[in-house]
Amino acid sequence: MSFVDKDLLSIQEARILMENARDARNTMLTFPQERLDLIVDALAASAKEMAEELAVMSADETGYGRFQDKYVKNRFVCDYLPKRLKSMSCVGFLNEDTELKTIDVGVPVGVLVALTPSVSPVSTALYNVLMAVKSGNPIVIAPHERARKVTGRLLERLLEAGKCYGLPDGAIGYLKTVTRAGTLELCHHPATAMIVNTGVPELNREASRSGKPYIYGGTGNGPVFIERTADVGQAVQDIIASRTFDYGIVSAAEQYMVVDSLIAAEVKSEMLRNGAYFMNEEEEKQLIDLLTLTNGKTDTEIMGRPAEELAKRAGFTVPKTTSVLVSEQKYISDRNPFAKELLCPVLAYYIEDDWMHACEKCMCLLVNESHGHTLVIHSRDEEVIRQFALKKPVGRVLVNTPATLGSMGATTNLFPAMTLGSITAGAGITADNVSPMNFIYIRKVGYGVRGVEEFLGPFEKTSSGYEKAPETIRNHALETNKGMEDARDFLKQILQALSKELD
């Protein structure tokens, strides 16, 4: 029986994929925006036909989340995203200012390498492919090992559809032999122009070390503040719907509730009405033991699990109607397991005296725990909303909307995205909801509108070019010239007087 080194096989596969993608780029550079748009629509339509099948397969293979919610995300990318892309121009002439006589030309950056997560493998991979093709770039995807089969199933379908519409071989590629070594080869390959890392934090440092520009859609689970003027009933419904969507697996979901003390009793009543279960100290300890491994990291096997299952695994029982487990907290501590990103339906709950104290609490949570990903505020006070938007170190501030759906642009008009930039955490190059505009550069064209004399007047021409004459020399020269002219005029007057006398 022969031995096959998976790492070597994966590395070789990665090199072939990158060479093919580099060749495909040359062909794609000839495609106008209209042709790229046609291919985008075809890819989205082909994925839509199997959106439900892939959602079920994704939940089964990874063990994370609800297939019904994954289906919602898949349909969101298949349906809504292409409509939003339709009006965008990414390549070719983008803008012309006839008055200033300048032109902007969109140019694809080159081969993209995308690292996709286990938590939303289908919607993220499809989104990455549509972004790449829209912007005229080839893309090679490194699937997560835990979602290798479902990601491959999607991409094979996209390859088939793309080929029917003239997309060149190599324009869409993916690692079939998934190893860390193969993924790193993709990141470090000379043909790689940019890396997109969506929710794979263990490879973030390697992406940075590659020397390539990279976009990181990182850890989130940020705070939500319910201010005293909020519609409490709607706010609580939004928060619980968001935190329980796909069993809490979405990074942008709320993890910390900060509540104005004036409405705390009403908020808790609404929470209980909507299936929240407030744990006692013993139950909290049991849940903490379940959530945290001995090395202090969160147990990935409890991610994307329903609240009732989490409680049962921890050793206590909750009503079958329980949607989310809540831990009432007073302080923020690094030793608190609720300070880590918990991709499951668990909320930490804080009460503050007023919006200013809540503002400080949210600031601490953003800086210390959720890495400046997303903040939500429920309020009817525009001044308070603006203060939160102005002062918080965060990439997205969402107002009166569920974080999970609002951050991705489903319940807001933010760009529909499955990769939310995390430069606020010092990672990657953007805090955007990543769009195809992040995958191009702008070539600037400028027509001459002023003559060279207008700028070279104060300069003297020498054999080596133009050099500026020292100010004192220039002034002295001007004064000397004027003196010589005055002397010539004086001599001219004397000669004219003498000539008259001789006559």
KELO-376966 format. One record per residue (C-alpha): residue number from 1; residue in one letter; z, x, y. Coordinates in steps of 0.25 Angstrom, whole numbers. Layout:
# residues N
    i  aa     up   east  north
  NUM   A      Z      X      Y
...
# end
This chain:
# residues 503
    i  aa     up   east  north
    1   M      0      0      0
    2   S     -4      6     13
    3   F      5      7     25
    4   V      0      1     39
    5   D      7      6     51
    6   K      8     -6     60
    7   D     10      2     73
    8   L     -2     11     71
    9   L    -10     -2     67
   10   S     -5     -9     80
   11   I     -8      3     89
   12   Q    -22      4     84
   13   E    -24    -10     85
   14   A    -19    -10    100
   15   R    -29      2    103
   16   I    -41     -6     98
   17   L    -37    -19    105
   18   M    -35    -11    118
   19   E    -49     -4    117
   20   N    -56    -17    114
   21   A    -49    -24    126
   22   R    -53    -12    135
   23   D    -68    -15    130
   24   A    -66    -30    133
   25   R    -61    -27    147
   26   N    -75    -21    151
   27   T    -82    -34    146
   28   M    -71    -43    153
   29   L    -73    -36    166
   30   T    -87    -42    167
   31   F    -82    -57    165
   32   P    -81    -65    178
   33   Q    -69    -74    180
   34   E    -77    -87    175
   35   R    -79    -81    161
   36   L    -65    -76    160
   37   D    -60    -90    164
   38   L    -69    -96    153
   39   I    -63    -87    142
   40   V    -49    -90    147
   41   D    -51   -105    146
   42   A    -57   -103    132
   43   L    -45    -95    127
   44   A    -35   -105    133
   45   A    -43   -116    126
   46   S    -43   -109    112
   47   A    -28   -106    113
   48   K    -25   -121    117
   49   E    -31   -126    104
   50   M    -20   -118     96
   51   A     -8   -119    107
   52   E      1   -127     98
   53   E     -2   -120     85
   54   L      1   -107     92
   55   A     14   -113     98
   56   V     19   -117     84
   57   M     15   -103     78
   58   S     22    -96     90
   59   A     35   -103     87
   60   D     34   -101     72
   61   E     31    -86     73
   62   T     41    -82     84
   63   G     52    -92     81
   64   Y     53    -94     96
   65   G     53   -107    104
   66   R     47   -120    102
   67   F     32   -122     98
   68   Q     31   -134    107
   69   D     35   -126    119
   70   K     26   -114    115
   71   Y     14   -125    114
   72   V     17   -129    129
   73   K     16   -114    133
   74   N      3   -112    125
   75   R     -3   -124    131
   76   F      2   -120    145
   77   V     -6   -107    144
   78   C    -18   -114    137
   79   D    -19   -125    147
   80   Y    -12   -123    161
   81   L    -15   -108    162
   82   P    -30   -108    161
   83   K    -30   -119    172
   84   R    -22   -110    181
   85   L    -31    -98    178
   86   K    -44   -106    181
   87   S    -43   -105    196
   88   M    -40    -90    196
   89   S    -49    -78    198
   90   C    -45    -65    192
   91   V    -57    -56    191
   92   G    -69    -54    201
   93   F    -69    -58    215
   94   L    -55    -65    218
   95   N    -55    -65    233
   96   E    -64    -62    245
   97   D    -59    -61    260
   98   T    -71    -62    268
   99   E    -64    -60    281
  100   L    -56    -47    276
  101   K    -68    -43    267
  102   T    -60    -40    255
  103   I    -62    -45    240
  104   D    -53    -45    229
  105   V    -58    -43    215
  106   G    -50    -46    202
  107   V    -51    -35    191
  108   P    -45    -36    177
  109   V    -34    -25    175
  110   G    -39    -22    161
  111   V    -33    -24    147
  112   L    -20    -32    146
  113   V    -10    -30    135
  114   A     -1    -42    133
  115   L     13    -42    126
  116   T     16    -56    122
  117   P     30    -61    118
  118   S     35    -69    106
  119   V     41    -80    114
  120   S     28    -86    119
  121   P     17    -78    112
  122   V      5    -88    112
  123   S      6    -93    127
  124   T      9    -78    132
  125   A     -3    -72    124
  126   L    -12    -83    128
  127   Y     -8    -82    143
  128   N    -10    -67    142
  129   V    -24    -69    137
  130   L    -28    -79    147
  131   M    -23    -71    158
  132   A    -31    -58    153
  133   V    -44    -65    151
  134   K    -43    -73    165
  135   S    -41    -59    172
  136   G    -52    -52    164
  137   N    -43    -43    155
  138   P    -43    -41    140
  139   I    -29    -42    134
  140   V    -22    -37    122
  141   I    -10    -44    117
  142   A      2    -38    109
  143   P      9    -50    103
  144   H     23    -50    100
  145   E     26    -47     85
  146   R     34    -60     84
  147   A     22    -68     89
  148   R     11    -60     83
  149   K      4    -71     74
  150   V      4    -82     85
  151   T     -1    -72     96
  152   G    -12    -67     86
  153   R    -16    -82     83
  154   L    -18    -85     98
  155   L    -26    -72    101
  156   E    -35    -73     90
  157   R    -39    -87     95
  158   L    -41    -82    109
  159   L    -49    -70    104
  160   E    -58    -80     97
  161   A    -60    -89    109
  162   G    -62    -78    119
  163   K    -73    -72    110
  164   C    -80    -85    111
  165   Y    -80    -84    126
  166   G    -85    -70    127
  167   L    -72    -63    128
  168   P    -74    -49    123
  169   D    -68    -43    111
  170   G    -55    -36    115
  171   A    -52    -45    127
  172   I    -41    -51    119
  173   G    -33    -43    109
  174   Y    -20    -43    102
  175   L    -12    -34     93
  176   K    -12    -39     79
  177   T     -3    -28     73
  178   V      9    -31     83
  179   T     18    -19     84
  180   R     25    -12     96
  181   A     17      0     94
  182   G      4     -8     96
  183   T      9    -15    108
  184   L     13     -2    115
  185   E     -1      3    112
  186   L     -7     -9    119
  187   C      2     -6    131
  188   H     -1      9    132
  189   H    -16      8    129
  190   P    -25     14    140
  191   A    -33      1    140
  192   T    -21     -7    144
  193   A    -21    -11    159
  194   M     -9    -20    159
  195   I      2    -25    150
  196   V      8    -39    150
  197   N     21    -40    143
  198   T     26    -54    141
  199   G     40    -55    136
  200   V     40    -43    127
  201   P     52    -35    134
  202   E     53    -25    123
  203   L     39    -19    127
  204   N     41    -20    142
  205   R     45     -5    144
  206   E     33     -1    135
  207   A     24     -9    144
  208   S     30     -2    156
  209   R     28     12    150
  210   S     14      9    147
  211   G     10     12    161
  212   K      2     -1    162
  213   P      5    -12    172
  214   Y     12    -22    164
  215   I     17    -37    166
  216   Y     30    -41    160
  217   G     34    -55    158
  218   G     49    -52    155
  219   T     62    -58    152
  220   G     66    -70    160
  221   N     76    -82    157
  222   G     81    -82    172
  223   P     90    -91    180
  224   V     89   -105    185
  225   F     97   -111    196
  226   I    100   -125    198
  227   E    103   -127    213
  228   R    111   -139    218
  229   T     99   -146    224
  230   A     91   -146    211
  231   D     87   -158    203
  232   V     97   -155    192
  233   G     92   -163    181
  234   Q     78   -158    183
  235   A     83   -143    184
  236   V     91   -144    171
  237   Q     79   -151    163
  238   D     70   -140    168
  239   I     79   -129    164
  240   I     82   -134    150
  241   A     68   -137    148
  242   S     64   -123    152
  243   R     75   -116    144
  244   T     72   -123    131
  245   F     57   -122    132
  246   D     52   -114    120
  247   Y     67   -113    117
  248   G     69   -104    129
  249   I     59    -93    125
  250   V     52    -92    139
  251   S     57    -81    147
  252   A     57    -88    160
  253   A     66    -99    155
  254   E     79   -101    162
  255   Q     91    -94    156
  256   Y    102    -95    167
  257   M    106   -108    174
  258   V    113   -106    188
  259   V    118   -119    193
  260   D    123   -123    206
  261   S    138   -127    204
  262   L    136   -140    213
  263   I    127   -146    202
  264   A    132   -138    190
  265   A    139   -151    183
  266   E    126   -159    185
  267   V    117   -147    179
  268   K    126   -146    167
  269   S    126   -161    164
  270   E    110   -160    165
  271   M    110   -148    156
  272   L    119   -155    145
  273   R    109   -168    147
  274   N     97   -159    144
  275   G    103   -152    131
  276   A    110   -140    137
  277   Y    122   -135    128
  278   F    133   -128    136
  279   M    140   -118    126
  280   N    155   -115    126
  281   E    160   -101    125
  282   E    160   -100    110
  283   E    146   -105    109
  284   E    141    -96    119
  285   K    147    -84    112
  286   Q    140    -89     99
  287   L    127    -90    106
  288   I    128    -76    112
  289   D    131    -70     99
  290   L    118    -77     94
  291   L    109    -73    106
  292   T    113    -58    107
  293   L    111    -47     97
  294   T    120    -36     95
  295   N    112    -27    104
  296   G    113    -37    116
  297   K     99    -42    115
  298   T     95    -56    113
  299   D     92    -60     99
  300   T     77    -64     99
  301   E     79    -73     87
  302   I     86    -83     95
  303   M     75    -84    106
  304   G     67    -97    107
  305   R     77   -105     99
  306   P     82   -119    102
  307   A     96   -121    108
  308   E    102   -128     95
  309   E     97   -117     86
  310   L    103   -106     95
  311   A    117   -114     95
  312   K    116   -115     80
  313   R    113   -100     78
  314   A    124    -97     87
  315   G    134   -105     79
  316   F    137   -118     87
  317   T    131   -132     88
  318   V    124   -139     99
  319   P    118   -153    100
  320   K    104   -154     95
  321   T    100   -158    109
  322   T    104   -145    115
  323   S     92   -138    122
  324   V     99   -126    128
  325   L    112   -118    127
  326   V    120   -115    140
  327   S    130   -104    143
  328   E    138   -106    155
  329   Q    140    -93    162
  330   K    147    -87    174
  331   Y    142    -73    175
  332   I    130    -64    173
  333   S    133    -52    163
  334   D    124    -43    155
  335   R    133    -45    143
  336   N    130    -60    143
  337   P    119    -63    133
  338   F    114    -74    142
  339   A    110    -63    151
  340   K     98    -60    142
  341   E     85    -67    141
  342   L     88    -78    130
  343   L     75    -84    126
  344   C     82    -97    121
  345   P     88   -110    127
  346   V    101   -104    132
  347   L    105   -105    147
  348   A    116    -97    154
  349   Y    122   -107    165
  350   Y    129   -102    178
  351   I    135   -110    190
  352   E    135   -105    204
  353   D    141   -111    217
  354   D    128   -112    225
  355   W    114   -107    226
  356   M    118    -94    232
  357   H    127    -90    220
  358   A    116    -95    211
  359   C    106    -87    218
  360   E    115    -74    215
  361   K    117    -78    201
  362   C    102    -80    199
  363   M     99    -67    205
  364   C    109    -60    195
  365   L    102    -67    183
  366   L     88    -63    188
  367   V     92    -49    190
  368   N    101    -47    178
  369   E     96    -56    167
  370   S     83    -62    169
  371   H     75    -51    175
  372   G     69    -59    187
  373   H     60    -67    179
  374   T     62    -82    184
  375   L     72    -90    192
  376   V     72   -105    193
  377   I     79   -113    203
  378   H     81   -128    203
  379   S     83   -133    218
  380   R     78   -142    229
  381   D     83   -133    240
  382   E     71   -125    244
  383   E     79   -115    252
  384   V     87   -111    239
  385   I     74   -111    231
  386   R     68   -101    241
  387   Q     81    -92    241
  388   F     80    -91    226
  389   A     65    -88    227
  390   L     67    -78    238
  391   K     78    -70    233
  392   K     78    -69    217
  393   P     72    -57    210
  394   V     63    -65    201
  395   G     49    -67    197
  396   R     49    -82    197
  397   V     57    -93    204
  398   L     55   -107    199
  399   V     60   -119    206
  400   N     63   -132    199
  401   T     56   -130    187
  402   P     59   -125    172
  403   A     58   -109    172
  404   T     50   -109    158
  405   L     39   -118    163
  406   G     39   -115    178
  407   S     38    -99    176
  408   M     26   -100    168
  409   G     19   -110    178
  410   A     20   -123    170
  411   T     29   -130    179
  412   T     26   -122    192
  413   N     13   -117    198
  414   L     17   -102    194
  415   F      5    -96    187
  416   P      5   -100    172
  417   A     10    -88    165
  418   M     17    -83    152
  419   T     20    -70    158
  420   L     30    -69    170
  421   G     31    -56    176
  422   S     44    -48    177
  423   I     43    -38    188
  424   T     56    -44    193
  425   A     62    -37    181
  426   G     55    -24    185
  427   A     45    -26    173
  428   G     30    -27    175
  429   I     21    -29    187
  430   T     23    -43    191
  431   A     32    -55    192
  432   D     21    -65    192
  433   N     18    -76    182
  434   V      7    -67    177
  435   S     -7    -72    179
  436   P    -21    -66    177
  437   M    -20    -60    191
  438   N    -10    -50    186
  439   F    -21    -45    177
  440   I    -31    -41    187
  441   Y    -31    -31    199
  442   I    -38    -34    212
  443   R    -49    -26    217
  444   K    -50    -26    232
  445   V    -63    -25    239
  446   G    -63    -23    254
  447   Y    -75    -22    264
  448   G    -76    -13    276
  449   V    -73    -20    289
  450   R    -69     -9    298
  451   G    -76      4    302
  452   V    -71     18    299
  453   E    -71     21    314
  454   E    -60     11    316
  455   F    -50     20    307
  456   L    -56     34    309
  457   G    -55     34    324
  458   P    -42     42    325
  459   F    -48     52    315
  460   E    -55     65    316
  461   K    -66     68    306
  462   T    -65     82    299
  463   S    -72     89    288
  464   S    -62     83    278
  465   G    -62     69    283
  466   Y    -55     61    294
  467   E    -42     66    299
  468   K    -33     61    310
  469   A    -32     69    322
  470   P    -17     72    326
  471   E    -13     63    338
  472   T    -10     75    347
  473   I    -23     82    345
  474   R    -31     69    348
  475   N    -23     66    361
  476   H    -25     80    366
  477   A    -40     79    363
  478   L    -41     66    371
  479   E    -33     72    382
  480   T    -42     85    382
  481   N    -55     77    382
  482   K    -50     69    394
  483   G    -46     81    402
  484   M    -60     88    399
  485   E    -67     75    404
  486   D    -58     75    417
  487   A    -62     90    420
  488   R    -77     87    418
  489   D    -76     76    428
  490   F    -69     84    438
  491   L    -79     96    437
  492   K    -90     86    438
  493   Q    -84     80    451
  494   I    -83     95    457
  495   L    -97     98    453
  496   Q   -102     85    460
  497   A    -94     89    473
  498   L   -100    103    473
  499   S   -114     98    471
  500   K   -112     89    484
  501   E   -107    100    492
  502   L   -119    109    488
  503   D   -129     98    492
# end
